[in-house]
Amino acid sequence: MVDAFTEAAEAEGLIEDFIVLNGDGSVPQQQSQLAGLILRGVDAIANNAASETALNDIV
């Protein structure tokens, strides 16, 4: 997922840099990482959620 996303965005000149995080399928870890990205003010977030509903409160 990461390679396909970054290759397409870089080819179009759409991104300058990016952050890759791995929550290892852990909902609490993903919740913490998403909250951190939001606090950092990133422009976009692509996520492969560990649960269909666990991240709803953050998003």
C-alpha positions as CSV (number, residue, x, y, z in Angstrom):
1,M,0.0,0.0,0.0
2,V,2.7,2.5,0.9
3,D,4.8,1.9,-2.2
4,A,1.8,2.3,-4.6
5,F,0.6,5.4,-2.8
6,T,3.9,7.2,-2.7
7,E,4.9,6.2,-6.3
8,A,1.7,7.6,-7.7
9,A,1.9,10.8,-5.6
10,E,5.5,11.4,-6.4
11,A,5.0,10.8,-10.1
12,E,2.3,13.5,-10.1
13,G,4.5,15.9,-8.0
14,L,1.8,15.9,-5.3
15,I,3.9,15.2,-2.2
16,E,7.1,16.6,-0.9
17,D,7.5,14.3,2.1
18,F,5.5,11.7,4.0
19,I,5.3,9.7,7.3
20,V,4.8,6.0,7.5
21,L,3.7,4.4,10.7
22,N,2.9,0.8,11.6
23,G,0.4,0.0,14.3
24,D,0.9,-3.8,14.0
25,G,-2.8,-4.4,13.9
26,S,-3.2,-2.8,17.3
27,V,-6.3,-0.6,17.7
28,P,-4.8,1.4,20.7
29,Q,-1.6,1.9,18.8
30,Q,-3.4,3.1,15.6
31,Q,-5.6,5.5,17.8
32,S,-2.5,7.0,19.3
33,Q,-0.7,7.4,15.9
34,L,-3.7,9.0,14.3
35,A,-4.2,11.4,17.2
36,G,-0.5,12.3,16.9
37,L,-0.7,12.9,13.1
38,I,-3.8,15.2,13.7
39,L,-1.9,17.1,16.3
40,R,1.0,17.6,14.0
41,G,-1.4,19.1,11.4
42,V,-0.5,16.8,8.5
43,D,-2.3,17.5,5.2
44,A,-3.6,14.0,4.6
45,I,-3.9,10.6,6.2
46,A,-4.2,7.2,4.5
47,N,-5.1,4.5,6.9
48,N,-5.5,0.7,6.8
49,A,-7.6,0.3,10.0
50,A,-7.2,-2.7,12.3
51,S,-11.0,-2.4,13.1
52,E,-14.0,-1.2,11.1
53,T,-15.2,1.0,13.9
54,A,-12.5,1.5,16.5
55,L,-11.1,4.6,14.9
56,N,-14.5,6.3,14.4
57,D,-14.1,8.6,17.4
58,I,-10.8,10.0,16.2
59,V,-11.8,10.4,12.6
